[in-house]
Structures are given as structure tokens and as C-alpha cells.
Amino acid sequence: MAKYQDVLKDKVVVITGTTSGIGRRMATLFAEQGAKVVGSGRRENLGQEMVEEIKSAGGEAIFVKTDASDPEQVKNLIDKAVETYGRLDILVNNCALEPQIMIKDLTWEQFREVIDTNLGSYTMATVNALRYMVPQQSGKILNINSVTREQIVPGVGVYSLAKAAIHNLTKVVALEHARDGIRCNEICPGLILSGAFTDPAVREWAKDSIENGTPVPRLGTVDEIAYTALFMLSDELDFLNDGSLFVDGGRHLI
Ligand SMILES: NC(=O)c1ccc[n+]([C@@H]2O[C@H](COP(=O)([O-])OP(=O)(O)OC[C@H]3O[C@@H](n4cnc5c(N)ncnc54)[C@H](OP(=O)(O)O)[C@@H]3O)[C@@H](O)[C@H]2O)c1
């Protein structure tokens, strides 16, 4: 028997960054749970692969090719979701770039690229989602943040600037739209076997940090983040607003 069933039945869900990692796993899990998934990202072939995987398992999904650093394309993503499925119930902001740059070496172009992709996209997807959610008087927005919103790691400074701001974006939306029936929450993953950590050389480089910098001494899995998201998006959690959950094996404690 399935452990969870129809948790997101008929919910229309937009997820940014579904071509790999955590975003892709959320897309397939949410579809298994009855959601109509609108995925996005720049790599169209991987986006279509996600759609095929969902459809062949009996689910519903479309992919909208989107460069999330461009606000017009982000607006188009949200509009396409509503054009296709008639409403928007859930937005999951997930896409990010994580370049390794020491702060002294940061150029204006690199700063803009990371801020536009990681913070600009979360902000403008939220603004556009609210255009539909406020008149509906319902909706949930979930931001995939990071333990680096408060734990500073040398070389990921510009990424953590964006993550710190996403923490306040979550608070702003949670406060300004609570009475519109809208809830806004965030998940702060620790080190997860996705993104940079799919490269064995990066895992080897981070071995000490994984084994000694995390009380639960291993990488987390995309399943662990996707199931946390499912729980936070379920109708049963209507009173959760500005919830912030570290899913990091206790890494933020060190
Ligand atoms: N992995 C970890 O250890 C970890 C830890 C803490 C937090 N997180 C957070 O978890 C989230 C997902 O990360 P992940 O580990 O799953 O990484 P990932 O596998 O590299 O996925 C990143 C996703 O973001 C998309 N993306 C990047 N730039 C984009 C752009 N300009 N326009 C549209 N989409 C863009 C990528 O799609 P395209 O390349 O196709 O555009 C991809 O689908 C991120 O917010 C990350 O900060 C991850």
C-alpha cells in the first residue's frame, strides 16, 4: 500500500528548475501524488524527459523552457501554467546556480547572474503567482533555500547573499498575504546528493565537511527534500506560514 496517496490531487504546481536534482524529484513525486506539474529550466531535452517520465507513469505535466534570470520568461512560465490548467495552486521556487567564487574575485557580471537567477527568479515568480493567487484567495509558495542562508562557507558567498534574502522574501509574502489564504514557507537543505555533489571529485573534496561538519554524517537525498516539500504543501498544514525547516542532518548546529 502507498504510504501517501493523492496528497496534491488536482493541484496545479509550478516548479522552477525541474531538469535535474531536487526539482526533478519534486516534479515526479508531486505528479505521483496527483498534481498537474508545470516544470521549467533551460535544458529542454531534460525537461521533456521529465514530462515523458511523468506521463508514462500516468501523471500530467508540461515543460516550459525558461531562463529564470529573465523576468519576462518567468512571467511567461506562470501565465502558461494558468493557460494550460486554468489556475495556479502552488509555486515552488527551486532553481539556482552555485558558482565557487571567493568574494574578492567577484565581478559585477557574476554578481548579477547569481542574484538574477537565484533571487530575481524567486521574487518575480512570486509576484506573478500572486496575480493569480490573490484573486483566488488561495495558494502556497515554497522556497527551496539553503543552510548557507546563515552558515557561511568560503567560496559560496554570493550564493549565500541570495539565500539570506530569500529568507526575508519568505517572511514578506507570509505576512502580506496570510489573509488572502496564501501561505509561504521555506526548506533549508544541507549537503544533498544533487547539483555539484553528483560529481565524485566534489564529494571527495567535501569528504571532511560531510563526515565531520554534519552531525548525521552523510549527504542527504533528493527524496528527503521532496518528501519534506510534499508534507509542507499538504492541505493539512494550513497553519504553517513562514515555516522554515532545516533538512540538513543538523549541519546548521555546527
Ligand atoms: N545540492 C545541495 O547540496 C543543495 C544544498 C542546499 C540547497 N540546495 C538548493 O536546492 C535547489 C536545487 O538544487 P539542486 O541541488 O537540485 O541543483 P541542480 O541539480 O543543479 O538543479 C538546479 C536547477 O536549476 C535550474 N537553473 C539553473 N539556472 C537556471 C536559469 N538561469 N534558468 C532556469 N533554470 C535554471 C537548472 O536547470 P537548467 O540548467 O536546465 O536551466 C536545474 O534544473 C537550489 O535552490 C539549491 O540552492 C541544494
The ligand as an SDF file (V2000), in Angstrom:
LIG
                    3D

 48 52  0  0  0  0  0  0  0  0999 V2000
   22.5070   20.1100   -3.6450 N   0  0  0  0  0  0  0  0  0  0  0  0
   22.7040   20.6790   -2.4600 C   0  0  0  0  0  0  0  0  0  0  0  0
   23.5870   20.2700   -1.6830 O   0  0  0  0  0  0  0  0  0  0  0  0
   21.8440   21.8390   -2.0190 C   0  0  0  0  0  0  0  0  0  0  0  0
   22.0320   22.3340   -0.7240 C   0  0  0  0  0  0  0  0  0  0  0  0
   21.2580   23.3950   -0.2900 C   0  0  0  0  0  0  0  0  0  0  0  0
   20.3130   23.9620   -1.1250 C   0  0  0  0  0  0  0  0  0  0  0  0
   20.1530   23.4630   -2.3830 N   0  0  0  0  0  0  0  0  0  0  0  0
   19.1760   24.1400   -3.2290 C   0  0  0  0  0  0  0  0  0  0  0  0
   18.3280   23.2140   -3.8650 O   0  0  0  0  0  0  0  0  0  0  0  0
   17.8610   23.7560   -5.1020 C   0  0  0  0  0  0  0  0  0  0  0  0
   18.0540   22.7410   -6.2230 C   0  0  0  0  0  0  0  0  0  0  0  0
   19.4250   22.4510   -6.3530 O   0  0  0  0  0  0  0  0  0  0  0  0
   19.9680   21.0350   -6.8860 P   0  0  0  0  0  0  0  0  0  0  0  0
   20.9290   20.5370   -5.9000 O   0  0  0  0  0  0  0  0  0  0  0  0
   18.8360   20.1760   -7.2730 O   0  0  0  0  0  0  0  0  0  0  0  0
   20.8110   21.5400   -8.1600 O   0  0  0  0  0  0  0  0  0  0  0  0
   20.7590   21.1590   -9.7040 P   0  0  0  0  0  0  0  0  0  0  0  0
   20.5770   19.7070   -9.9090 O   0  0  0  0  0  0  0  0  0  0  0  0
   21.9660   21.8390  -10.2690 O   0  0  0  0  0  0  0  0  0  0  0  0
   19.4460   21.8770  -10.2250 O   0  0  0  0  0  0  0  0  0  0  0  0
   19.3790   23.2440  -10.4450 C   0  0  0  0  0  0  0  0  0  0  0  0
   18.1680   23.5290  -11.3330 C   0  0  0  0  0  0  0  0  0  0  0  0
   18.1110   24.9560  -11.5090 O   0  0  0  0  0  0  0  0  0  0  0  0
   17.9290   25.2190  -12.8790 C   0  0  0  0  0  0  0  0  0  0  0  0
   18.5110   26.5080  -13.2680 N   0  0  0  0  0  0  0  0  0  0  0  0
   19.7440   26.9950  -13.0130 C   0  0  0  0  0  0  0  0  0  0  0  0
   19.8980   28.1910  -13.6240 N   0  0  0  0  0  0  0  0  0  0  0  0
   18.7390   28.4420  -14.2720 C   0  0  0  0  0  0  0  0  0  0  0  0
   18.2730   29.5070  -15.1080 C   0  0  0  0  0  0  0  0  0  0  0  0
   19.0280   30.5840  -15.4090 N   0  0  0  0  0  0  0  0  0  0  0  0
   17.0310   29.4200  -15.6180 N   0  0  0  0  0  0  0  0  0  0  0  0
   16.2420   28.3610  -15.3470 C   0  0  0  0  0  0  0  0  0  0  0  0
   16.6150   27.3260  -14.5670 N   0  0  0  0  0  0  0  0  0  0  0  0
   17.8510   27.3720  -14.0490 C   0  0  0  0  0  0  0  0  0  0  0  0
   18.6070   24.0750  -13.6010 C   0  0  0  0  0  0  0  0  0  0  0  0
   18.0200   23.9440  -14.8940 O   0  0  0  0  0  0  0  0  0  0  0  0
   18.7530   24.2760  -16.2950 P   0  0  0  0  0  0  0  0  0  0  0  0
   20.2170   24.0870  -16.0970 O   0  0  0  0  0  0  0  0  0  0  0  0
   18.1160   23.3260  -17.2520 O   0  0  0  0  0  0  0  0  0  0  0  0
   18.3850   25.7020  -16.5980 O   0  0  0  0  0  0  0  0  0  0  0  0
   18.2730   22.8890  -12.6960 C   0  0  0  0  0  0  0  0  0  0  0  0
   17.0330   22.3320  -13.0810 O   0  0  0  0  0  0  0  0  0  0  0  0
   18.6360   25.0800   -5.3070 C   0  0  0  0  0  0  0  0  0  0  0  0
   17.8420   26.1640   -4.8760 O   0  0  0  0  0  0  0  0  0  0  0  0
   19.8190   24.9110   -4.3810 C   0  0  0  0  0  0  0  0  0  0  0  0
   20.3230   26.1550   -3.9470 O   0  0  0  0  0  0  0  0  0  0  0  0
   20.8860   22.4220   -2.8630 C   0  0  0  0  0  0  0  0  0  0  0  0
  1  2  1  0
  2  3  2  0
  2  4  1  0
  4  5  1  0
  4 48  2  0
  5  6  2  0
  6  7  1  0
  7  8  2  0
  8  9  1  0
  8 48  1  0
  9 10  1  0
  9 46  1  0
 10 11  1  0
 11 12  1  0
 11 44  1  0
 12 13  1  0
 13 14  1  0
 14 15  2  0
 14 16  1  0
 14 17  1  0
 17 18  1  0
 18 19  2  0
 18 20  1  0
 18 21  1  0
 21 22  1  0
 22 23  1  0
 23 24  1  0
 23 42  1  0
 24 25  1  0
 25 26  1  0
 25 36  1  0
 26 27  1  0
 26 35  1  0
 27 28  2  0
 28 29  1  0
 29 30  1  0
 29 35  2  0
 30 31  1  0
 30 32  2  0
 32 33  1  0
 33 34  2  0
 34 35  1  0
 36 37  1  0
 36 42  1  0
 37 38  1  0
 38 39  2  0
 38 40  1  0
 38 41  1  0
 42 43  1  0
 44 45  1  0
 44 46  1  0
 46 47  1  0
M  CHG  2   8   1  16  -1
M  END
$$$$
